[in-house]
């Protein structure tokens, strides 16, 4: 995403990065609620946990 900005000759600022992170976070939560991906907590403090997202196995 950042490279796309740079290729267009646009230098993203802090608010652009925040918007990208928020949009990405919403997309991950939506996929999680639909059962497409799963969330796994890994090392980190309880106030700032690190989350590992994994695509669930697709069964036909």
Gaussian input, Z-matrix of N, CA and C with variables (Angstrom, degrees):
# hf/3-21g

backbone

0 1
 N
 C     1     B1
 C     2     B2     1     A1
 N     3     B3     2     A2     1     D1
 C     4     B4     3     A3     2     D2
 C     5     B5     4     A4     3     D3
 N     6     B6     5     A5     4     D4
 C     7     B7     6     A6     5     D5
 C     8     B8     7     A7     6     D6
 N     9     B9     8     A8     7     D7
 C    10    B10     9     A9     8     D8
 C    11    B11    10    A10     9     D9
 N    12    B12    11    A11    10    D10
 C    13    B13    12    A12    11    D11
 C    14    B14    13    A13    12    D12
 N    15    B15    14    A14    13    D13
 C    16    B16    15    A15    14    D14
 C    17    B17    16    A16    15    D15
 N    18    B18    17    A17    16    D16
 C    19    B19    18    A18    17    D17
 C    20    B20    19    A19    18    D18
 N    21    B21    20    A20    19    D19
 C    22    B22    21    A21    20    D20
 C    23    B23    22    A22    21    D21
 N    24    B24    23    A23    22    D22
 C    25    B25    24    A24    23    D23
 C    26    B26    25    A25    24    D24
 N    27    B27    26    A26    25    D25
 C    28    B28    27    A27    26    D26
 C    29    B29    28    A28    27    D27
 N    30    B30    29    A29    28    D28
 C    31    B31    30    A30    29    D29
 C    32    B32    31    A31    30    D30
 N    33    B33    32    A32    31    D31
 C    34    B34    33    A33    32    D32
 C    35    B35    34    A34    33    D33
 N    36    B36    35    A35    34    D34
 C    37    B37    36    A36    35    D35
 C    38    B38    37    A37    36    D36
 N    39    B39    38    A38    37    D37
 C    40    B40    39    A39    38    D38
 C    41    B41    40    A40    39    D39
 N    42    B42    41    A41    40    D40
 C    43    B43    42    A42    41    D41
 C    44    B44    43    A43    42    D42
 N    45    B45    44    A44    43    D43
 C    46    B46    45    A45    44    D44
 C    47    B47    46    A46    45    D45
 N    48    B48    47    A47    46    D46
 C    49    B49    48    A48    47    D47
 C    50    B50    49    A49    48    D48
 N    51    B51    50    A50    49    D49
 C    52    B52    51    A51    50    D50
 C    53    B53    52    A52    51    D51
 N    54    B54    53    A53    52    D52
 C    55    B55    54    A54    53    D53
 C    56    B56    55    A55    54    D54
 N    57    B57    56    A56    55    D55
 C    58    B58    57    A57    56    D56
 C    59    B59    58    A58    57    D57
 N    60    B60    59    A59    58    D58
 C    61    B61    60    A60    59    D59
 C    62    B62    61    A61    60    D60
 N    63    B63    62    A62    61    D61
 C    64    B64    63    A63    62    D62
 C    65    B65    64    A64    63    D63
 N    66    B66    65    A65    64    D64
 C    67    B67    66    A66    65    D65
 C    68    B68    67    A67    66    D66
 N    69    B69    68    A68    67    D67
 C    70    B70    69    A69    68    D68
 C    71    B71    70    A70    69    D69
 N    72    B72    71    A71    70    D70
 C    73    B73    72    A72    71    D71
 C    74    B74    73    A73    72    D72
 N    75    B75    74    A74    73    D73
 C    76    B76    75    A75    74    D74
 C    77    B77    76    A76    75    D75
 N    78    B78    77    A77    76    D76
 C    79    B79    78    A78    77    D77
 C    80    B80    79    A79    78    D78
 N    81    B81    80    A80    79    D79
 C    82    B82    81    A81    80    D80
 C    83    B83    82    A82    81    D81
 N    84    B84    83    A83    82    D82
 C    85    B85    84    A84    83    D83
 C    86    B86    85    A85    84    D84
 N    87    B87    86    A86    85    D85
 C    88    B88    87    A87    86    D86
 C    89    B89    88    A88    87    D87
 N    90    B90    89    A89    88    D88
 C    91    B91    90    A90    89    D89
 C    92    B92    91    A91    90    D90
 N    93    B93    92    A92    91    D91
 C    94    B94    93    A93    92    D92
 C    95    B95    94    A94    93    D93
 N    96    B96    95    A95    94    D94
 C    97    B97    96    A96    95    D95
 C    98    B98    97    A97    96    D96
 N    99    B99    98    A98    97    D97
 C   100   B100    99    A99    98    D98
 C   101   B101   100   A100    99    D99
 N   102   B102   101   A101   100   D100
 C   103   B103   102   A102   101   D101
 C   104   B104   103   A103   102   D102
 N   105   B105   104   A104   103   D103
 C   106   B106   105   A105   104   D104
 C   107   B107   106   A106   105   D105
 N   108   B108   107   A107   106   D106
 C   109   B109   108   A108   107   D107
 C   110   B110   109   A109   108   D108
 N   111   B111   110   A110   109   D109
 C   112   B112   111   A111   110   D110
 C   113   B113   112   A112   111   D111
 N   114   B114   113   A113   112   D112
 C   115   B115   114   A114   113   D113
 C   116   B116   115   A115   114   D114
 N   117   B117   116   A116   115   D115
 C   118   B118   117   A117   116   D116
 C   119   B119   118   A118   117   D117
 N   120   B120   119   A119   118   D118
 C   121   B121   120   A120   119   D119
 C   122   B122   121   A121   120   D120
 N   123   B123   122   A122   121   D121
 C   124   B124   123   A123   122   D122
 C   125   B125   124   A124   123   D123
 N   126   B126   125   A125   124   D124
 C   127   B127   126   A126   125   D125
 C   128   B128   127   A127   126   D126
 N   129   B129   128   A128   127   D127
 C   130   B130   129   A129   128   D128
 C   131   B131   130   A130   129   D129
 N   132   B132   131   A131   130   D130
 C   133   B133   132   A132   131   D131
 C   134   B134   133   A133   132   D132
 N   135   B135   134   A134   133   D133
 C   136   B136   135   A135   134   D134
 C   137   B137   136   A136   135   D135
 N   138   B138   137   A137   136   D136
 C   139   B139   138   A138   137   D137
 C   140   B140   139   A139   138   D138
 N   141   B141   140   A140   139   D139
 C   142   B142   141   A141   140   D140
 C   143   B143   142   A142   141   D141
 N   144   B144   143   A143   142   D142
 C   145   B145   144   A144   143   D143
 C   146   B146   145   A145   144   D144
 N   147   B147   146   A146   145   D145
 C   148   B148   147   A147   146   D146
 C   149   B149   148   A148   147   D147
 N   150   B150   149   A149   148   D148
 C   151   B151   150   A150   149   D149
 C   152   B152   151   A151   150   D150
 N   153   B153   152   A152   151   D151
 C   154   B154   153   A153   152   D152
 C   155   B155   154   A154   153   D153
 N   156   B156   155   A155   154   D154
 C   157   B157   156   A156   155   D155
 C   158   B158   157   A157   156   D156
 N   159   B159   158   A158   157   D157
 C   160   B160   159   A159   158   D158
 C   161   B161   160   A160   159   D159
 N   162   B162   161   A161   160   D160
 C   163   B163   162   A162   161   D161
 C   164   B164   163   A163   162   D162
 N   165   B165   164   A164   163   D163
 C   166   B166   165   A165   164   D164
 C   167   B167   166   A166   165   D165
 N   168   B168   167   A167   166   D166
 C   169   B169   168   A168   167   D167
 C   170   B170   169   A169   168   D168
 N   171   B171   170   A170   169   D169
 C   172   B172   171   A171   170   D170
 C   173   B173   172   A172   171   D171
 N   174   B174   173   A173   172   D172
 C   175   B175   174   A174   173   D173
 C   176   B176   175   A175   174   D174
 N   177   B177   176   A176   175   D175
 C   178   B178   177   A177   176   D176
 C   179   B179   178   A178   177   D177

   B1=1.4458
   B2=1.5257
   B3=1.3271
   B4=1.4662
   B5=1.5284
   B6=1.3316
   B7=1.4662
   B8=1.5260
   B9=1.3408
   B10=1.4667
   B11=1.5245
   B12=1.3262
   B13=1.4667
   B14=1.5273
   B15=1.3341
   B16=1.4587
   B17=1.5265
   B18=1.3366
   B19=1.4592
   B20=1.5249
   B21=1.3188
   B22=1.4623
   B23=1.5261
   B24=1.3305
   B25=1.4548
   B26=1.5163
   B27=1.3221
   B28=1.4634
   B29=1.5198
   B30=1.3093
   B31=1.4570
   B32=1.5275
   B33=1.3450
   B34=1.4672
   B35=1.5251
   B36=1.3271
   B37=1.4597
   B38=1.5283
   B39=1.3222
   B40=1.4626
   B41=1.5282
   B42=1.3236
   B43=1.4624
   B44=1.5250
   B45=1.3398
   B46=1.4610
   B47=1.5240
   B48=1.3268
   B49=1.4566
   B50=1.5238
   B51=1.3249
   B52=1.4620
   B53=1.5223
   B54=1.3104
   B55=1.4631
   B56=1.5229
   B57=1.3281
   B58=1.4604
   B59=1.5228
   B60=1.3216
   B61=1.4648
   B62=1.5258
   B63=1.3238
   B64=1.4680
   B65=1.5295
   B66=1.3175
   B67=1.4647
   B68=1.5234
   B69=1.3288
   B70=1.4600
   B71=1.5242
   B72=1.3224
   B73=1.4597
   B74=1.5268
   B75=1.3271
   B76=1.4675
   B77=1.5306
   B78=1.3284
   B79=1.4620
   B80=1.5271
   B81=1.3361
   B82=1.4654
   B83=1.5216
   B84=1.3179
   B85=1.4690
   B86=1.5232
   B87=1.3275
   B88=1.4615
   B89=1.5344
   B90=1.3311
   B91=1.4630
   B92=1.5235
   B93=1.3290
   B94=1.4622
   B95=1.5276
   B96=1.3151
   B97=1.4674
   B98=1.5267
   B99=1.3256
   B100=1.4635
   B101=1.5264
   B102=1.3332
   B103=1.4592
   B104=1.5141
   B105=1.3125
   B106=1.4621
   B107=1.5238
   B108=1.3262
   B109=1.4589
   B110=1.5207
   B111=1.3218
   B112=1.4615
   B113=1.5167
   B114=1.3130
   B115=1.4594
   B116=1.5221
   B117=1.3324
   B118=1.4580
   B119=1.5250
   B120=1.3292
   B121=1.4658
   B122=1.5210
   B123=1.3180
   B124=1.4625
   B125=1.5203
   B126=1.3101
   B127=1.4628
   B128=1.5163
   B129=1.3117
   B130=1.4575
   B131=1.5110
   B132=1.2966
   B133=1.4622
   B134=1.5234
   B135=1.3218
   B136=1.4625
   B137=1.5272
   B138=1.3295
   B139=1.4623
   B140=1.5318
   B141=1.3176
   B142=1.4603
   B143=1.5266
   B144=1.3399
   B145=1.4649
   B146=1.5296
   B147=1.3021
   B148=1.4572
   B149=1.5208
   B150=1.3038
   B151=1.4560
   B152=1.5200
   B153=1.3292
   B154=1.4555
   B155=1.5279
   B156=1.3167
   B157=1.4549
   B158=1.5166
   B159=1.3416
   B160=1.4611
   B161=1.5216
   B162=1.3214
   B163=1.4506
   B164=1.5216
   B165=1.3243
   B166=1.4573
   B167=1.5208
   B168=1.3148
   B169=1.4550
   B170=1.5246
   B171=1.3060
   B172=1.4628
   B173=1.5196
   B174=1.3120
   B175=1.4704
   B176=1.5174
   B177=1.3250
   B178=1.4699
   B179=1.4983
   A1=109.31
   A2=116.07
   A3=119.77
   A4=109.62
   A5=116.85
   A6=121.18
   A7=110.59
   A8=117.04
   A9=120.06
   A10=110.31
   A11=116.73
   A12=120.05
   A13=110.23
   A14=115.39
   A15=120.05
   A16=111.70
   A17=117.08
   A18=120.42
   A19=111.85
   A20=116.28
   A21=120.87
   A22=112.15
   A23=116.99
   A24=120.64
   A25=113.53
   A26=116.73
   A27=122.08
   A28=108.80
   A29=117.08
   A30=121.40
   A31=108.81
   A32=116.88
   A33=119.03
   A34=111.63
   A35=115.99
   A36=120.02
   A37=109.43
   A38=116.35
   A39=121.69
   A40=112.11
   A41=117.85
   A42=120.15
   A43=111.29
   A44=117.49
   A45=120.58
   A46=110.47
   A47=116.53
   A48=120.51
   A49=110.70
   A50=117.03
   A51=120.79
   A52=110.67
   A53=117.82
   A54=121.61
   A55=111.26
   A56=116.63
   A57=121.30
   A58=110.26
   A59=117.38
   A60=121.86
   A61=110.73
   A62=117.10
   A63=120.85
   A64=110.30
   A65=117.87
   A66=121.36
   A67=110.99
   A68=116.86
   A69=121.53
   A70=110.49
   A71=116.91
   A72=122.08
   A73=111.23
   A74=116.66
   A75=120.61
   A76=110.96
   A77=116.34
   A78=120.38
   A79=110.84
   A80=117.38
   A81=120.61
   A82=111.15
   A83=117.44
   A84=120.67
   A85=111.43
   A86=116.80
   A87=120.74
   A88=110.43
   A89=116.98
   A90=120.90
   A91=111.19
   A92=116.79
   A93=121.27
   A94=110.53
   A95=117.89
   A96=120.96
   A97=111.35
   A98=117.42
   A99=121.73
   A100=111.85
   A101=117.09
   A102=121.00
   A103=114.39
   A104=117.89
   A105=121.76
   A106=111.55
   A107=116.49
   A108=121.04
   A109=109.03
   A110=115.79
   A111=120.02
   A112=109.76
   A113=114.58
   A114=122.30
   A115=108.46
   A116=116.22
   A117=121.66
   A118=107.76
   A119=116.48
   A120=120.75
   A121=109.23
   A122=116.38
   A123=121.40
   A124=108.11
   A125=117.32
   A126=122.36
   A127=112.69
   A128=114.53
   A129=121.44
   A130=108.96
   A131=116.50
   A132=120.04
   A133=109.45
   A134=116.63
   A135=120.24
   A136=111.56
   A137=117.24
   A138=120.58
   A139=112.09
   A140=116.43
   A141=120.80
   A142=109.51
   A143=116.95
   A144=118.80
   A145=111.59
   A146=115.89
   A147=121.76
   A148=106.82
   A149=116.62
   A150=121.38
   A151=109.21
   A152=115.34
   A153=121.67
   A154=106.81
   A155=117.22
   A156=122.15
   A157=108.43
   A158=116.12
   A159=120.71
   A160=109.42
   A161=115.84
   A162=121.60
   A163=107.99
   A164=116.62
   A165=119.98
   A166=109.40
   A167=115.03
   A168=120.60
   A169=108.99
   A170=115.63
   A171=120.34
   A172=108.30
   A173=115.08
   A174=120.51
   A175=108.80
   A176=115.47
   A177=119.25
   A178=111.47
   D1=-45.69
   D2=-179.36
   D3=-62.64
   D4=-41.47
   D5=179.57
   D6=-61.08
   D7=-36.04
   D8=178.51
   D9=-61.47
   D10=-41.27
   D11=176.40
   D12=-61.50
   D13=-46.65
   D14=-176.59
   D15=-64.81
   D16=-37.68
   D17=179.31
   D18=-64.77
   D19=-29.70
   D20=178.34
   D21=-84.33
   D22=0.06
   D23=179.47
   D24=79.34
   D25=18.85
   D26=-179.08
   D27=-107.63
   D28=132.07
   D29=177.53
   D30=-98.72
   D31=111.20
   D32=-178.38
   D33=-67.94
   D34=145.01
   D35=175.97
   D36=-105.64
   D37=-176.07
   D38=-174.14
   D39=-58.78
   D40=-41.01
   D41=-178.68
   D42=-66.50
   D43=-31.49
   D44=176.22
   D45=-64.72
   D46=-44.36
   D47=178.73
   D48=-62.52
   D49=-41.46
   D50=179.09
   D51=-63.29
   D52=-41.14
   D53=178.86
   D54=-63.28
   D55=-41.32
   D56=178.95
   D57=-63.84
   D58=-45.69
   D59=-179.18
   D60=-63.35
   D61=-43.29
   D62=-180.00
   D63=-64.25
   D64=-44.74
   D65=179.56
   D66=-62.88
   D67=-42.10
   D68=179.20
   D69=-64.59
   D70=-41.42
   D71=178.68
   D72=-62.37
   D73=-44.20
   D74=178.44
   D75=-62.79
   D76=-40.45
   D77=179.54
   D78=-64.07
   D79=-42.87
   D80=178.69
   D81=-63.12
   D82=-42.91
   D83=179.06
   D84=-64.52
   D85=-38.10
   D86=178.55
   D87=-65.15
   D88=-44.29
   D89=177.52
   D90=-63.70
   D91=-36.60
   D92=178.11
   D93=-66.20
   D94=-42.20
   D95=-179.75
   D96=-67.55
   D97=-24.81
   D98=177.94
   D99=-87.02
   D100=-4.05
   D101=178.37
   D102=79.77
   D103=18.04
   D104=-177.94
   D105=-86.40
   D106=-36.42
   D107=177.75
   D108=-124.77
   D109=161.34
   D110=177.15
   D111=-122.21
   D112=153.47
   D113=-175.42
   D114=-110.18
   D115=134.39
   D116=179.05
   D117=-132.52
   D118=125.36
   D119=178.79
   D120=-83.85
   D121=131.48
   D122=176.74
   D123=-120.53
   D124=-166.85
   D125=-174.44
   D126=-48.06
   D127=144.50
   D128=178.84
   D129=150.68
   D130=162.85
   D131=179.64
   D132=-74.36
   D133=163.95
   D134=-179.33
   D135=-66.42
   D136=-27.65
   D137=178.97
   D138=-82.51
   D139=-23.14
   D140=-178.98
   D141=-137.15
   D142=69.62
   D143=-177.19
   D144=-72.76
   D145=150.63
   D146=174.40
   D147=-93.90
   D148=131.80
   D149=-176.54
   D150=-114.60
   D151=134.24
   D152=176.02
   D153=-110.54
   D154=122.15
   D155=179.92
   D156=-99.13
   D157=135.95
   D158=179.11
   D159=-131.97
   D160=139.14
   D161=174.86
   D162=-72.90
   D163=130.18
   D164=179.25
   D165=-72.09
   D166=152.78
   D167=178.20
   D168=-67.43
   D169=133.13
   D170=-179.90
   D171=-92.09
   D172=121.73
   D173=-179.98
   D174=-110.49
   D175=135.69
   D176=179.06
   D177=-110.76

